[in-house]
Amino acid sequence: MRLADYVANAIETLKLAGVDNPQLDTRLLAGHALGIDRAELLSQSQRELSDAEQTSITALITRRAAREPVARIIGTRGFWGLEFGLNEATLEPRPDSETLVEAILKLKTDAHRILDLGTGSGCLLLSLLHEFPSATGLGIDINPRAVEQAAQNAVALKLNNRAAFQTSNWLENITGKFDIIISNPPYIPHFYIEHLMPEVRDHDPMLALDGGTDGLAPYRHLIPQLPHFLTPNGILCFEIGITQALQVATLLQQSNFQNITTHKDLGGIDRCITALTSLKVSER
């Protein structure tokens, strides 16, 4: 069968499975299976596929039809112009989370030490280190497999000389102060998880999704402690859920954070919140 015909059939398979963008996903997966990019996929559209090539493409399309995300199938995901490897313990980086990196770059032109709480693939920390060439960073995660993947990503991006990763339950065993603390904590209310798209519900790690009864448990736990880990005028940046800006801002105010600002993603949704430490609190 010609490549073009095989791709057309695969697109129909993904349409019937309810996949949002079957054309793009089919081309990405077919190209991955054949080891060619999308331009080559078009230029070779009339060539005949071998039985082995058809089997290889079908295997990937079958996984996607079962609603496994493309990035999980391929094993990598782009973020902030960089490529990050994934495993079962890492949240899949999403473009909306780039809002956190943008928000910090608007507030700070340089940094010495950065802490990433719940680092996952390391995408936030490593993206910031890419932007701040004199900075060093520490990424922590409760799952050793996530720590392992983040460390591998640091090596692949040639940032391992400035990035360290360790297993920790939030701030346990963390010492010192940081210019920037960034976190994309689990913030989905427990009751809502069953309503998430299967790509998220069935493939992202539950530890990275479940934020407790109302989704605010990590913020309540972390925010009162964080002023003592930040330098004077240090920046805190959290990703937040779609309705959580007011509640998280209130928690920040209660811990004497200043200049609390909400930042919207490209879809106009409140995506992250930044705040500065009070000099009085951080110097205690």
C-alpha positions as CSV (number, residue, x, y, z in Angstrom):
1,M,0.0,0.0,0.0
2,R,1.2,3.5,-0.8
3,L,2.2,5.7,2.2
4,A,-0.5,8.3,1.3
5,D,-3.2,5.7,1.4
6,Y,-1.9,4.2,4.6
7,V,-1.8,7.6,6.3
8,A,-5.4,8.3,5.1
9,N,-6.7,5.1,6.6
10,A,-4.8,5.8,9.9
11,I,-6.4,9.3,10.1
12,E,-9.9,7.7,9.8
13,T,-9.0,5.2,12.6
14,L,-8.0,8.1,14.9
15,K,-11.1,10.1,13.9
16,L,-13.3,7.2,14.9
17,A,-11.4,6.9,18.2
18,G,-12.3,10.5,19.1
19,V,-8.8,11.9,18.8
20,D,-8.8,15.7,18.7
21,N,-6.2,16.2,15.9
22,P,-6.1,12.9,13.9
23,Q,-4.2,14.4,10.9
24,L,-1.4,15.9,12.9
25,D,-1.1,12.9,15.2
26,T,-1.1,10.4,12.3
27,R,1.7,12.3,10.5
28,L,3.8,12.6,13.6
29,L,3.4,8.9,14.4
30,A,3.9,7.7,10.8
31,G,7.0,9.8,10.5
32,H,8.4,8.5,13.8
33,A,7.8,4.9,12.8
34,L,9.6,5.5,9.5
35,G,12.3,7.7,10.9
36,I,11.5,10.6,8.6
37,D,10.2,14.2,9.2
38,R,6.9,15.6,8.0
39,A,8.4,17.1,4.9
40,E,9.8,13.7,3.9
41,L,6.5,12.2,4.7
42,L,4.9,14.4,2.0
43,S,7.7,13.9,-0.5
44,Q,7.5,10.1,-0.1
45,S,3.7,9.9,-0.1
46,Q,3.6,7.8,-3.3
47,R,6.1,5.2,-2.3
48,E,5.0,1.6,-1.4
49,L,5.3,0.6,2.2
50,S,6.9,-2.7,3.1
51,D,5.0,-5.1,5.4
52,A,7.3,-4.3,8.2
53,E,6.8,-0.5,7.8
54,Q,3.0,-1.0,7.8
55,T,3.2,-3.1,11.0
56,S,5.3,-0.5,12.7
57,I,2.9,2.4,11.8
58,T,-0.1,0.3,12.8
59,A,1.4,-0.4,16.2
60,L,1.7,3.3,17.0
61,I,-1.7,4.2,15.6
62,T,-3.3,1.5,17.7
63,R,-1.8,3.0,20.8
64,R,-3.0,6.4,19.9
65,A,-6.5,5.1,19.1
66,A,-6.5,3.8,22.7
67,R,-5.9,7.4,23.7
68,E,-2.3,7.2,24.7
69,P,-0.7,10.6,24.0
70,V,1.6,11.1,21.1
71,A,4.4,12.3,23.4
72,R,4.1,9.1,25.5
73,I,4.3,7.0,22.4
74,I,7.3,8.8,21.0
75,G,8.9,9.3,24.4
76,T,9.7,13.0,24.2
77,R,7.9,16.3,24.3
78,G,9.0,19.8,23.2
79,F,8.9,22.6,25.7
80,W,10.3,26.1,25.5
81,G,12.1,25.1,22.3
82,L,13.9,22.2,24.1
83,E,13.2,18.5,24.0
84,F,12.4,16.5,27.1
85,G,12.3,12.8,27.6
86,L,9.4,11.3,29.5
87,N,8.7,8.3,31.5
88,E,5.7,7.0,33.5
89,A,6.5,9.2,36.5
90,T,6.7,12.5,34.7
91,L,3.8,14.8,33.8
92,E,3.8,15.6,30.1
93,P,4.9,19.2,29.6
94,R,2.3,21.4,28.0
95,P,2.6,24.7,26.1
96,D,0.4,26.4,28.7
97,S,3.1,25.9,31.4
98,E,5.5,28.0,29.4
99,T,3.5,30.9,30.9
100,L,5.5,30.3,34.1
101,V,8.8,30.7,32.4
102,E,7.6,33.9,30.6
103,A,6.3,35.3,33.9
104,I,9.6,34.9,35.6
105,L,11.6,36.4,32.7
106,K,9.4,39.5,32.9
107,L,10.3,39.9,36.6
108,K,14.0,38.9,36.7
109,T,16.9,39.4,34.3
110,D,19.3,37.1,36.3
111,A,19.3,34.5,39.0
112,H,21.8,32.6,41.1
113,R,19.9,29.7,42.5
114,I,16.5,28.2,41.5
115,L,14.4,25.6,43.2
116,D,11.8,23.6,41.3
117,L,9.2,21.8,43.5
118,G,7.7,18.7,41.9
119,T,10.2,18.8,39.0
120,G,8.8,15.9,36.9
121,S,10.7,16.0,33.6
122,G,12.7,19.0,34.8
123,C,11.2,21.1,32.0
124,L,10.6,24.3,34.1
125,L,13.9,24.3,35.9
126,L,16.0,23.4,32.8
127,S,14.2,26.0,30.7
128,L,15.0,28.6,33.3
129,L,18.7,27.5,33.4
130,H,18.7,27.8,29.7
131,E,17.7,31.4,30.0
132,F,19.9,32.2,33.0
133,P,23.3,31.0,32.1
134,S,24.9,31.9,35.4
135,A,22.3,30.2,37.5
136,T,22.3,26.8,39.2
137,G,19.2,24.9,40.1
138,L,17.8,22.1,42.3
139,G,14.8,20.1,41.2
140,I,13.0,17.9,43.7
141,D,10.3,15.2,43.2
142,I,8.8,12.6,45.5
143,N,9.1,10.0,42.8
144,P,12.7,8.7,42.2
145,R,11.8,7.7,38.6
146,A,10.9,11.4,37.9
147,V,14.2,12.5,39.4
148,E,16.0,10.0,37.2
149,Q,14.3,11.3,34.0
150,A,15.0,14.9,34.9
151,A,18.6,14.2,35.4
152,Q,18.8,12.4,32.1
153,N,17.2,15.4,30.4
154,A,19.7,17.7,32.0
155,V,22.5,15.6,30.5
156,A,20.9,15.6,27.1
157,L,20.5,19.4,27.2
158,K,24.1,19.9,28.5
159,L,22.8,21.6,31.6
160,N,23.8,18.9,34.1
161,N,26.8,20.9,35.4
162,R,24.3,23.5,36.7
163,A,21.3,21.3,37.6
164,A,20.9,18.9,40.5
165,F,17.9,16.7,41.2
166,Q,16.9,14.8,44.4
167,T,14.1,12.8,45.8
168,S,12.2,14.7,48.4
169,N,8.7,15.0,49.9
170,W,8.4,18.7,49.0
171,L,10.7,20.7,51.3
172,E,11.9,17.9,53.5
173,N,15.8,17.9,53.6
174,I,16.0,21.2,51.5
175,T,18.3,23.8,52.9
176,G,19.4,27.3,51.9
177,K,17.8,30.1,50.1
178,F,16.8,30.6,46.4
179,D,16.3,33.6,44.2
180,I,13.4,31.8,42.4
181,I,11.1,29.0,43.5
182,I,8.9,27.6,40.8
183,S,6.3,24.8,41.0
184,N,3.6,23.1,38.9
185,P,2.0,21.2,41.8
186,P,-0.9,18.8,41.6
187,Y,-4.0,21.0,41.6
188,I,-6.9,19.0,40.2
189,P,-9.6,18.4,42.8
190,H,-9.9,14.7,43.6
191,F,-13.5,14.4,42.5
192,Y,-12.8,15.9,39.1
193,I,-10.0,13.5,38.0
194,E,-12.4,10.9,36.6
195,H,-13.7,13.5,34.3
196,L,-10.4,14.4,32.7
197,M,-9.6,13.4,29.1
198,P,-8.2,9.8,29.0
199,E,-4.9,11.1,27.7
200,V,-4.4,12.9,31.1
201,R,-6.4,10.7,33.4
202,D,-4.9,7.4,32.3
203,H,-1.4,8.4,31.4
204,D,-0.2,11.3,33.5
205,P,1.0,10.2,37.0
206,M,-1.7,10.5,39.6
207,L,0.8,12.1,42.1
208,A,1.2,15.0,39.6
209,L,-2.6,15.5,39.2
210,D,-4.4,15.0,42.6
211,G,-4.5,18.2,44.6
212,G,-6.8,16.9,47.3
213,T,-10.4,17.6,48.0
214,D,-10.4,21.1,46.4
215,G,-7.1,21.0,44.6
216,L,-5.5,23.5,47.0
217,A,-3.8,21.1,49.4
218,P,-0.2,21.6,48.0
219,Y,-0.5,25.4,48.2
220,R,-1.7,25.3,51.8
221,H,1.2,23.0,52.7
222,L,3.9,24.9,50.8
223,I,3.1,28.6,50.9
224,P,3.6,29.2,54.7
225,Q,7.1,27.6,54.5
226,L,8.4,29.2,51.3
227,P,9.3,32.7,52.5
228,H,12.1,31.2,54.6
229,F,13.6,29.5,51.5
230,L,13.6,32.7,49.4
231,T,16.2,35.5,49.2
232,P,14.9,39.1,49.8
233,N,12.7,40.0,46.9
234,G,12.9,36.4,45.7
235,I,10.2,35.3,43.2
236,L,7.7,32.5,43.8
237,C,5.8,31.2,40.8
238,F,3.0,28.6,40.9
239,E,1.0,27.1,38.1
240,I,-2.7,27.2,39.2
241,G,-6.0,25.7,38.2
242,I,-8.6,27.6,36.2
243,T,-10.6,28.8,39.2
244,Q,-7.9,29.0,41.9
245,A,-6.3,32.4,41.4
246,L,-8.2,34.1,44.2
247,Q,-7.7,31.3,46.7
248,V,-4.0,31.0,46.1
249,A,-3.6,34.8,46.2
250,T,-5.2,34.8,49.6
251,L,-2.9,32.2,50.9
252,L,0.1,34.2,49.6
253,Q,-1.2,37.4,51.3
254,Q,-1.6,35.5,54.6
255,S,2.1,34.6,54.4
256,N,3.1,38.2,53.7
257,F,4.0,37.8,50.0
258,Q,4.0,41.0,48.0
259,N,3.3,42.1,44.4
260,I,1.0,39.1,43.8
261,T,0.2,38.9,40.1
262,T,-1.8,36.5,38.0
263,H,-0.6,35.7,34.5
264,K,-2.8,34.4,31.6
265,D,-1.8,31.8,29.0
266,L,-2.3,32.3,25.3
267,G,-5.9,31.1,25.7
268,G,-6.7,33.9,28.1
269,I,-6.9,31.5,31.1
270,D,-5.3,32.3,34.5
271,R,-2.4,30.0,34.3
272,C,0.1,31.0,37.0
273,I,0.6,33.4,39.9
274,T,3.8,35.2,40.9
275,A,4.7,36.9,44.2
276,L,7.7,38.5,45.8
277,T,8.9,37.8,49.3
278,S,8.6,40.4,52.0
279,L,12.1,41.5,53.1
280,K,10.9,41.2,56.7
281,V,9.8,37.6,56.4
282,S,12.6,36.3,54.2
283,E,15.4,37.8,56.4
284,R,14.2,36.2,59.6
